[in-house]
Structure formats: structure tokens, C-alpha cells
Amino acid sequence: MTARKLDGTALAKTLRAEAAAEVEKIIAAGGRRPGLDVVLVGENSASAVYVASKDRACEEAGFRSAIHREPAGMSTRDLLALVEKLNANPEVDGILVQLPLPEQVDADQVLEAIDPAKDVDGFHAINAGALAQGRPRLVPCTPAGIIELLRREEIPMVGARAVVMGRSLIVGRPMALLLIGEHATVTVVHSRTRDLPEVCREADILVAAIGRPAMVTDRFVKPGATVIDVGIHRVTDPDQARDYFGAESRRFARMSENGSTLVGDVHPRLVAPVAGALTPVPGGVGPLTVAMLLKNTLAAYRARCSQGAVS
Ligand code: NDP
């Protein structure tokens, strides 16, 4: 058996088209354009790439989009002042402060300063608390995208055994809470879990978000399980690439030409023959994260409009 590919790129395209159609309707009805403001502090090159792709996705969907590029040495106080300004601006529906922030900035204080109604990353304690209480408002984009993928691919979640690998605030925890909301029976595993492969092998749905390249092998996967690979790691060692993809694979050939490729937390060559369905890396979870950011910005826009905050 070879796992069915769960195509995140295709679903992201659909989600982005849905967002664009909604913006068009809003504008046709004489409404204001939804707006997302992204704050980028410093020169982290991966962050710059993420921010550029978010900006492009916003523009393609017809959103107003602004990037605030701030110097690497920015103080917590100055960043808080910028967040306050964006909180007060009625044209701003979503605020996203790109992580990681430079060391001198108190990231927790900054994230907590964002108006929860504009917190499109869903990291504010008010939004995290609402999710924990089973009343989700703005939900972190990566796990929200995974739920959307499972739903639209008709992977049964009600009553399913789900194992979430990782307990971070960005992925693991909200993922577990969302799966509970879908009536799955959820186990969360982490670096202190005993008998990790055995616990994972109980899963009908296995979500790997541990930040460890290709650690999840066939030993972790029940035959036929749905495996969601959240990890993203660059591979430059040809021996590793041969192990992950197979010497005969197109991926290995392309890696030899380009000098690098990507792998997730799941070992693709070992897991694909065992799993029933698997997200590829790239082209699985990654594109969904950006698409869900548009959905969250629209949700924030709608909620703010209905509360009379803006029109
Ligand atoms: P974190 O480093 O914040 O969390 C990792 C989690 O995995 C922790 O809970 C940790 O346990 C657990 N863990 C680490 N090592 C092991 C191990 N050997 N066995 C079991 N559990 C382990 O990572 P994130 O949640 O932020 O991200 C996870 C991965 O997802 C990364 O590769 C990241 O790049 C990727 N990512 C991808 C996104 C996308 O859009 N595709 C978006 C966000 C992240 P403990 O708590 O005990 O330390």
C-alpha cells in the first residue's frame, strides 16, 4: 500500500479563492476592504520569506495588506507602542507579529498586547482560553488548517483515536483541543513520553509536530493511519536525502541538482508504504497555514463589523 497524498497546496488554493470571493462580495456591497498588518522585526531571512508570502496571499485575495519593517534593535516599549497604534486603527482587522522576535524583546508581553479581536495568529491568552473552553474564536492557523484538511478529505474524526506529537502553544496544544472539539479521542505525546512508538501506533490520526527531521518512522504508524506531517527541515546532506526519499526517487535526483530539499518530522520513504494517507513536505501543511491566515482575518473583520466596531 502507498499512502494517499493529502494535497495541502490544492486545498490552500481553494481556501484562498473562497476568501477572494468573499472580499469581492464585501466590496460589491460597498463595504470596507479587510486589512491585515504584519510586523517584522529584524532581518531573519526565514521570517522575511514567510512575511512576503503572507503579503502576496493577502493582495491576491483583495485584502489591504501592510508590512511594518522594524529595526532589529527595536525595544519592547517601541514595539508595544506600534501594537497599540494598530489596535486603535479601525482599518486594521488583523495584526500579526512575526516570530521569532529578537532576544531583547519580551515576546509574551507583545503578543498579550494585541487586541484579542485582531489576534489573527490566535496566540493571545483570551483566544487560547476560548479554545480550551470549547468556544473557539481566532484559532492558530496551522492546526486550524489541518482540521480543514481532515474535514475536506473526509477523514473520520468522530470517535477516532488521535495522537498529537508535540505540546507547543503554536501547534500541539491547539491541535489537541481542536481534535477534541471534533470528538476524537486525543492523546498528546512529548519529549518525556514513555513508549513513544507504541503510543503513536494506536493512532487513527497521527499529527507529528516535534521539530525532529524524519523521526517518525514506520514503527510509529498503525497500518492505514492518516499521518499529518507539520515539520519543515532543510536537507543538504545527500546521504540523508537518499535515506529519506530513496536513491531512485525523483526527489533525490532533484535534490542532487538543487543542493537542498525539505523533509518533515515524518520519514517519507518508511511511512508512505504503511500509512493510509499522508501530507507531503513541501505541499502539505505549510500552504494551509497562510490560507487560514486569510480566513482568520476575514473572521476578525466579520466579528468586528457585527459588533459595530467598524463598517
Ligand atoms: P516546538 O519546538 O515549540 O515544540 C516541539 C514539541 O515537540 C515539544 O512539545 C517537544 O516536547 C516535542 N518533542 C521534541 N522532541 C521530541 C521527541 N524526541 N519526542 C517526542 N516529542 C518531542 O515546535 P513547534 O510546535 O513550533 O513546531 C514543530 C514543527 O512544526 C517544527 O518543525 C516547525 O518548523 C514546524 N512548523 C510548521 C508550520 C507549518 O506551517 N508547516 C507552522 C509551525 C511549525 P517538550 O514539550 O517536552 O519539549
Boltz pocket constraint, residues with backbone or C-beta under 6 A from the ligand:
constraints:
  - pocket:
      binder: B
      contacts: [[A, 142], [A, 165], [A, 166], [A, 167], [A, 168], [A, 169], [A, 170], [A, 171], [A, 172], [A, 189], [A, 190], [A, 191], [A, 192], [A, 196], [A, 208], [A, 209], [A, 210], [A, 211], [A, 212], [A, 229], [A, 230], [A, 231], [A, 232], [A, 233], [A, 285], [A, 286], [A, 287], [A, 289]]
      max_distance: 6.0
